[in-house]
Amino acid sequence: MPSLTSFLFVLVVVLDLLVLASSRLRGAIRTVALQGALLSPLPVLLATGAHQTIHVIALALGALVVKGLVIPGMMLRAMREASIARELEPIVGFVPSLVAGAIGVVAAFTLSGALPLPIAERHALLVPTALATVWTGLLLVVTRRKAVAQVLGFVVLENGVFVFGLLLSDFMPVMVEAGVLLDLFAAVFVMGIVMFQINREFSSLDTRRLSSLRD
Amino acid sequence: MIRAAISFVAFLALSPLLLGVVNRVKALFAGRTGPPLLQLYFDLHRLLGKGAVYGVATTWVFRAGPVIGLAAVIAAGLVMSFGGAPALVAFPGDFVLFAYLLGLARFFTALAALDTGSSFEGMGAAREVTFSSFAEPALFLCLVVMARASGALSLSGMLGDELAAAWHVQGPALLLAAVALLGVALAENARIPVDDPNTHLELTMIHEVMVLDHSGPDLALVQYGAALKLFLFGALVVRLTLGFPIASPALSLLAFLGGMLGFGVAIGTVESTVARLRLVRIPQLLVGATVLSAFALVLLLR
C-alpha cells in the first residue's frame, strides 16, 4: 500500500542518509528541518480515534513549528555567530558513516519485525523508521567533531524518538509530548550557550580542544 | 515482434537526437542558441568520411576497441525493452547479460586507452574503471529491485505491463530505485555531476580522456556508442518512472518518446544547474546511490 504515509516514512529515512553524507552544515541543518517538517503531519495521518482530534492537530502543529522552524533557526544563527560552515574532518569519514548508516537502516528494517510490541503497530514502517533515525542521530553525535554537528545529531535522535512516540500517541498525554519537545528545546538552548563558551574560549568549535587540560 | 523491431530501430536512429536535445537545453540555460538538434548526425557523417590516424605504439587492440564497444552496446539494446515493448531477445536472467555487455564495452574502451601508451589515457582508464566499480553494485541492486517487484527475471518482463501493478504495491521502493538509477545513469554516461563531456582539461577528464587518440571513423563509432548508451539508460529510467500500461502500441511508443524527451531535458537541466563534483566526492555519490537501492531492496524484502 503505497500511501502518502509510507512515502513520508521512506523520505524520512532517505533524509537520515543525506544528513550523514553532507559535509556542509547549512545544508545538513536544512535537511534536518525538512525532516522535522515531514514528521509533523504523521500524527494526523496515523490518528485512529476521532476523540482526540484537537490533541492530534496541536501535536502536529507543535512539531512543525518547533522541529521545522525554531530549532533549525536557532542552529543556523549559532552557526553564523560561530562562523563555521562545514565539518571538515569527522572522526569517521563521510562514506564510512554513510555505509554505517545504511547498515543501521538495513538492521532496523530486518530486525524490527522480531521486536515484541505491547500494542499493535500503527504502520508497518513506523518502528523501523524510528530505529533507523535514532541510529543516525547516535552516529552523528558520536562521530562528528564540531559542536553544531553534534547538536544536529541530537535533533535527529529526537526525531526518531518522536516517531516512536507516535506509536503511543493515543495513550500519551499532551503534557508528556510537550515535555519531550521542551527537553529538546532546553538541550539546544544549553548547547547553544556551551557552544558560545567553547567558541569564546578556543575561538573554534572543535570539541577535541575540551579534552586538553589547562590551568 | 514488429513492435519490438520498431522500438529497436527507433533506438538506433534517435539516440544521437537525444544528445542534441541535452545540448540544446544546456545552450538555452546558458543563453546561447546552441548547435542544431541534429549536430551529432552531421558530426558522425563528417567523421565517417575521414581517414583514421593510428599511433606507432598501438596494436590491434586499439583498433578493435571502438568496434567491440559499439557492438556490445547494440547487443545490449537487443535485450532491452523500450517503453514496455517486448525486447527482440528475451530470456530469464538477461539483465545480467545487459549489465555485462555494457561492462564489456567499457573494458575494451579502457583497454584501447591503455594500448596507446599515453599516460593521460591510462589515468582516464584507471578513473573510469574505479568509478564504474562503484556504479555497478548500484545498477545491479536496482535491477534486482525491479526483478523482485515485477516477479520477472528478464528485462522485457521487468519493464513490461507488470510494472504498473508493482507501482501500486511497492511504490516507495521503485521510486528509490529510479532515483538511484538516475545517479548511475549520470555516472555511467559521463554526465556532469561526475564528469564533464565538454571538458578538454586532461587533469579533470574521466571518459573523454580515454578516447583522445581515436580519430575519423573510430571516433564516430565511439560517439555513436556513447549516444546509444545514454539512450539505453534513459529507456530504463523513463520506463521505470512512467510505468503505466497503454493498450495501443502506437500511443505507448509516443508516450515513451515523450518520456525520453523529458529525460533529455532533465539531464540538460542537471548539467546546467549542478556543479561538477570533485573527484574524491564521486565515490560518495555512487555509494549513496548504492545505499538507496539497497534500502529499496530492504523495503521489498521485509
Contacts between the chains, C-beta under 8 A, distances in Angstrom:
chain1	res1	chain2	res2	distance
A	1	B	169	7.7
A	2	B	167	7.3
A	2	B	168	6.7
A	2	B	169	7.2
A	2	B	170	7.0
A	2	B	171	2.9
A	2	B	172	6.0
A	6	B	171	7.4
A	6	B	172	5.4
A	7	B	171	7.1
A	7	B	172	5.6
A	7	B	175	7.7
A	9	B	172	8.0
A	10	B	172	4.1
A	10	B	175	7.8
A	10	B	176	6.8
A	10	B	295	7.9
A	10	B	299	6.9
A	13	B	295	6.7
A	14	B	176	7.2
A	14	B	292	7.0
A	14	B	295	7.5
A	17	B	288	7.1
A	17	B	291	5.9
A	17	B	292	7.4
A	17	B	295	7.6
A	21	B	284	6.2
A	21	B	288	5.8
A	94	B	284	5.9
A	95	B	283	6.3
A	95	B	284	5.4
A	95	B	287	5.4
A	98	B	284	7.1
A	98	B	287	5.9
A	98	B	288	6.5
A	98	B	291	6.1
A	99	B	287	6.8
A	99	B	291	7.3
A	101	B	291	7.6
A	102	B	291	4.2
A	102	B	294	6.1
A	102	B	295	7.0
A	105	B	291	8.0
A	105	B	295	5.8
A	105	B	298	7.1
A	106	B	294	6.7
A	106	B	295	7.6
A	106	B	298	5.3
A	109	B	295	8.0
A	109	B	298	4.6
A	109	B	299	7.1
A	109	B	302	5.3
A	110	B	298	6.9
A	110	B	302	6.6
A	113	B	302	6.7
A	124	B	302	7.9
A	128	B	302	7.7
